[in-house]
Every structure is written in structure tokens, then in C-alpha cells.
Amino acid sequence: MSESKRKGARSTKDIPVEILEQLNRGEIETANLVEWLAVDQRLLLENLLISNNRTVYLEPILSKINDLEKKTVNTINEVIGVTIFKQVVAHNDYEFLDVLANHKADLIRCWATYTIGQDEKLSIADSLSRIQPFAADLHFGVREICWMALRNKIAQNLTESIDILSEWAKSSDDNVRRFATEAIRPRGVWCTHINELKEKPELALPILERLKADSARYVQDSVGNWLNDASKSQPQFVKELCKRWEGESKGKETAYIVKKALRTINK
């Protein structure tokens, strides 16, 4: 899926009415974070289910949204994806998953990623294989949600996940390489911590070593943030690794990663 070339409004009140209506109907992608936050996910869901003759799913999903203690874009996003999957299973309606995965609307593709994370029949290898197209999605929102959708399963299968993601770290796609580190950040953002990596960050070296001089700033930021996470529990590991990398790689890419990695230590 291609990311929108529209610049998007700078504030919610500046989004043209016709654009917001198109977003809520799932006819176009959001162009920026302002639009992403402005979409009425309940209305988008209703329009999706009406257009696909699945209105029977609506009330159970809306009920789960109403039960949420904290209703944020991310919690609503997750509960829609999770509950859609439960409805799909209950109705033996697996073909609907393809509708979600290939939809024009980025938020609907976000819901699709949670259906992968919820499928207990999938091994971690199969789950990662299915999530990879979303990791490579050209839309920022889908890329950010897809690692969160699979994070718990990755944490529960950490050794195998790292083995698989170390191969992703060799991908020609910047977005896929970035997923390899972002999905296993020890502390992460808006997600539960992976305690095993907080205590033993060296477990991720098969991935980190391959990205220490990555050419993409998107990946560099993720690697630097990963090590900054690790520095809060294992500062000596991060110091020693950064010192070694500086000796092995003299380029500006590694220098940028190291600076970002040491920012908490150097405060």
C-alpha cells in the first residue's frame, strides 16, 4: 500500500470536511498523525462492516470498545482488531481477514495486524511471516502498529524471534530492518517491557551487530533507542558495545547511533 502524498492538515480543525468524511468511510489513507488521530474508528468500523455485509459484528465490537477503561486511539485500535478476529473465528469467516489486510484505509490494515497477533494457531515463524508485509507497509501508522500487535508473541518466543529477525536485519527494505529492532526494544513505547532483554541485552546482538552502521536514519534511530533502553538497566553493556562499535566502524552512521544510545548515560 502506498502512503498518501497529501501533506495533511496541521490541526484537527483544519481537516477539510470532505477529507474527514472520506477517511471515515475508508476511501483514503491518513496523510499524517493529525489525520490518523482524527479518524472516528467506530464510524470507520461501521462503514467497513456495512460495505462488506457483516453488520452482525458491529455490536459485539462496539460493546468491547465501550468497556475500555481508557479509550485512546491505540486501545480502540487494538480492541477492534482483537474482537474482529474473535468474530471471524466464531463465524468461520477467515476470508474477511484478506479484506482487512488489503484495504485502502491504513487504520483498517492496522486492525488486520492484531488479527495475526491473536491467532494462536500460528507459530511465531508463521506470525512473523504474515506480519512482514505490514512491516514493509509504506504507511507510518501500519508500521508502528504491526510490531505492537506481535510484541507479546515475540516476547514469549524470544530466542526463535531473534533468530528470525536477525535475517530481517539483512533485508534491503529499511522498514523491515527497522521492525527487527523496534519490535524487541527492551522498554519500548506504549507497550509492556521485555524483562529478559532488560537484564540480558546481549541476546539481541545477532540483530544489533548487523545494523550498527545502517544507512537509513529510520533504522539508526531505532537501534539508538534500543540501546538507550538497555542502558537504563545494563549501562556497562551499552558503554562497552558502543566503544567497540566506534573502533570497528568510523562512519557517521555508527557515530549517530552511539550518540543516541548513550544519551541517558551521558546526562
HELIX and SHEET records of a PDB file:
HELIX    1   1 THR A   12  ASP A   14  5                                   3    
HELIX    2   2 VAL A   17  ARG A   25  1                                   9    
HELIX    3   3 LEU A   33  ALA A   38  1                                   6    
HELIX    4   4 GLN A   41  SER A   51  1                                  11    
HELIX    5   5 THR A   55  TYR A   57  5                                   3    
HELIX    6   6 LEU A   58  ASP A   67  1                                  10    
HELIX    7   7 VAL A   73  ALA A   90  1                                  18    
HELIX    8   8 GLU A   95  ALA A  101  1                                   7    
HELIX    9   9 ASP A  106  GLN A  118  1                                  13    
HELIX   10  10 ILE A  124  ALA A  135  1                                  12    
HELIX   11  11 PHE A  140  GLN A  156  1                                  17    
HELIX   12  12 LEU A  158  TRP A  168  1                                  11    
HELIX   13  13 ASP A  174  GLU A  182  1                                   9    
HELIX   14  14 ASN A  195  GLU A  199  1                                   5    
HELIX   15  15 PRO A  201  ALA A  204  5                                   4    
HELIX   16  16 LEU A  205  LEU A  208  1                                   4    
HELIX   17  17 GLU A  209  LEU A  211  5                                   3    
HELIX   18  18 ARG A  217  SER A  231  1                                  15    
HELIX   19  19 PRO A  235  GLU A  248  1                                  14    
HELIX   20  20 LYS A  252  ALA A  261  1                                  10    
END                                                                             
